[in-house]
Amino acid sequence: MVKIRLSRGGAKGRPFYHVVVTDQRNKRDGRNIESVGYYNPVASGKDKRLELNVERVKEWVGKGAQLTDKVAALLKEAGKQQAA
C-alpha cells in the first residue's frame, strides 16, 4: 500500500521532515517514490514552516495513497495558507 508520510532529516534537536510518497513496507527514512514537500517544525524568522505540493498530494490520493494523521493535518494547514 502506498502512503504519504514524513521522513525525518535534520540534526539532533533540529528536526526537519520531507513529505514523501512511499510504500508502507519501506523504512521511515528509506526509499521513496516522490517527495511532495517539507515540514520544518522549528522554523523561525523568514524560514518557511511548511511547503507542500497540494496538487501532487491530491493526485496521489486519487490513485489510492493513504495519508498519515500528521500529513493530513499538514495538508489542511497548507490549504489554509493557500486561501490566505
Secondary structure, 3 states (H helix, E strand, C coil): CEEEEEEEEEECCEEEEEEEEEECCCCCCCCCCEEEEEECCCCCCCCCCEEECHHHHHHHHHCCCEECHHHHHHHHHHHHHHHC
